[in-house]
């Protein structure tokens, strides 16, 4: 057999059984992003987030998640958390802001972002996190499942942990626009078409029950919307009268056809640009 053929066989075996991922340097950053194929945790030196004090209208969710995260950072028991509800109301911003508030006081607390499409590799990610002294908030943004989507089975590795159990130093925070992580019409369709309707969707719907904390986010009213913008103005030093802010912000929301924390930030970004204020 030629050397060229042997080399091709060796390369094929390497692809079938890739080398174990190297242990990352968790001291190099407070935030990481999980990437499979090849498996690696990539450090994030500058996290895109706002201060937790700038999140208006989500006081209960903020206080609950902050308390749960503080327990976890101290090495105490803590729950997985599902942040669900209206779009643009600060679900993912809250997760990143809570970590940002705690990290300076608890340097062992890290956050690891996992993309929904990478959930099948989550077990390998947990193997890298298991047994080290750092503690990890595993963060999955915009989590939801469609018909015949088997990714939810991979998520159980984090929530239930299988035979090994979820690592003691890992907790999962996920955000979703859906309380039960799948569209209501799919739930009803499977109930109506299944031989055993009550069991047809139980496995998928009950996935959200595995989160110890459910934190709901609801559309903001006009005063909360204006308070968000005023908070941004005060924090970044943008000088504008209440009368002008109110008129401009309400006109901005009317052109967007919606009112949320995201819309408030988009208006403020435009306002800051017009006033020559950099958002660093």
N, C-alpha and C positions, 0 to 999 in steps of 0.2 A: 504494500500500500504506500502511495507516494506521501511525501511530507505535506504537500498541498492539501491532500484529502484529509490527513490527520489533523491539520490545522483547522479545516472547516468543521470537522467533527467536534474538536475541542471548543471552538467558538459557539457551536450550536448548544453544547452542554452548558456553557457559561450562561447563555441566554435562558435556558430552561431552569437553571439553578443559580441565580445571580448571587454575588457575594453579599454578605450581611452589611447593612448600612452602618457606616461609622458612627460612633457616639458623638453627638454634637457638643460644641462648647457652649453650655447653657449660661456661662458667665459673660458671654460676649454681647448679650442683648436681653431685653425683657420680653420681646415678642418674636414669634417665629411663624412661618407659613410652611405647612406640610405639602411636599411634592412627591408623588410616587413615580416609579419607573424612570430613573433609579430613585429609590427611597432616600429622602433627605429632608432635613429641617433647615430652612433658609432664614437666617436672622433678618429682622426688620429693625433698622436703626432709628427710623423716624416714623412713629405710628400716626396715622391720620385720625385724630380725635379732638374733641373739645373738652373743656373742663366740665366736671360733673355739676358745678354750680350754675352752668349756663343752660341746663336742661330744665325747662319750665313745664308745669302741668303734668308731670309724671312723678310727683312726690312719693306716693305710696310705693310704686314699683322701684323707684330709686333707693328708698330707705330699706326696702326688703332685700333687694339684690346686694346692696352694700353690706348689710348685716350678714347675709349668707356668705359673701365673699370674704369678709373679715374673719369669720369663723374658720373658713377653709384655709386662709393664709396663716392662721395661727396653729394649724395642724389639728383642728377640731372637726367633728362631723359636719357635713354640709350637703345640701341637696343639688341635684341637677335642676336646671331652670329652663323653662320654655317661655319666651317672651313673644306673645302673639297679639295680633290686632291690626289696627288701621295702618295703612302705608304712610311712611314719612313722619311718623310720630316719635322717632328716636330710639327704636328698639336696639339696633346695632350700635348706635352712638352711646347708649347707656352702658352696654357691655364693655366697650373700649374705655369709656370715661371712668367706670368703676375700677377697672384694672389700673388706669392711670393714676387714680387717687390713692390706691393702696400700694403700688409698686415702690414708691420712695421709702415707705416705712417697712415694707416686707419684700426685700430684694430677692427672696427665694420664690416669689410669686411670678409666674410667667403666663403668657397667653399664647396659644397656638391656634391659628386659623386653619380650618379644614374645609375645602370646597365640597359641596354636596356630591358632585360627580366622583370625588375621590373616596367616598365612604367605603367602597369595597376593600380598600387598602388600610382601613382604620386599625385593624388588628396589629399590623406591622408598626404603625405609628405608636400604638400603646406599648409595644415591646421596647421601643426606644425610651419611653418615659417611665416605664416601670422600674422601681427600685433605686431611683436617684433621690437626692435630698431636696431638689426643687419641687415645687408644687405647680400644677398646670391647670389653667382654665382652657379647656378645649372648646373652641368657638366655631359654630357652623351657622352661617348667615343665610337667610331666605330659604329655610328648609321646608320642603313639601314633596309629596309623592303623587304620581299619577297612576293610571290604570296599568296593571301588570308591571309595576315598578318594584323591583326586588331590592333596591338600595336600603329600604327600611330594615331589612334583615341584618345588614351590616351594622346599622346603628345600634342594634341590641347588644353588640359587643361592648359598646361604651356604657349603655344604660344598665344592662344586666351582667355583663362581664363573662358570660359563659362559665366553663368549669374553673377557670383561673380566678374569676371575679374581676371586677373593675379595679384597676390600681388605686390604692388608697390615696395617692397623691394626684389624682386626676378627677376633675368634675367637668360636666358638659353644660354649656350654655348655648341654646339654639334660638334663633328668631324665625318667625313664620307669620304670614298674613292669615293663616288658618289655624284655628284652635285644635282641630283634629288632624292636621298635617296632610289632609287630602280634600279635594273639592266635595261639597255637599251633594252635588248631582251624581258624582261617582258612588258615594255612599248609598244614596237612594237607589241607584241603578243596580248595584250589586245585591242589595236587599231584595229587590223585586224579581231579579232573575235567578237567584240562587235556590238550590233545593232546600237548604237550611238557612233562611235569611238572617237569623240572629247570629250565626257563626261566620257568615260569608265575609263580613267586614270587621269582625271583632279583633282580629290580629292587627290590622292596620290602624283602626280607630283607637285601640287600647295602647298604642305606642305612646301617645301623648300622656297617658296615665302613668307612665313610668318616670315622668318628670315630677320631682317632689314639689317644685314651685311652678305655678302658672301665674304669670304676670300679664294682665290685660292692658292694652293700649287702645284708647278710643279717640275719635276725632276731637280736636280742640275747638273751643268757641272763639269768638272774635277777640275778646279781651285777653285770653291766654295767648293767642297769636300775636297780638300787639306787645304783650309782656315779653315774649321771646325775643322780638326784634329790639325792644328797648334794652334788654339785658345784653344783647350783642353790642349795641351802640355804646353802652357804658363800659363794657369790658375792653373794647378796642378803641375807645376814644373818638367815636364819630359823633360830632355835634349836630343835632337836628332837633327842632322844636317838636313837642308832642303833637301840635296841630298838623304840621307838615308830615310828620311820620305817619300819623293816622290816615291822612288823606292819600298819601302815596302807597302805603302798605295795603289799604283796602282796595285801591285801584289795581294793584299788582295781583292780589288774590282773585279779583274779578276776571282778569285776563287769563288766569290759569284755570279758573273754574273749580278751584279747590282751596282748602285752608289746612295747613299742617305745619309741623316743625320744619320739614324739608322746604316748603314754600317760603316760610319765614327766613330761612338761611339764604335761599336764592335771592330774595329781595334784598337782604342785608348785604350780600356779596356785590350786588349792583350798586347799592347805596355807598358802600365803602369805596368802590372803584371811582364813583363820581366825586367823592370827597378826597381822593388821593391817599387813602389809608390802606396800607398793605396788611394782609391777613396771614401772618407768619406764625 
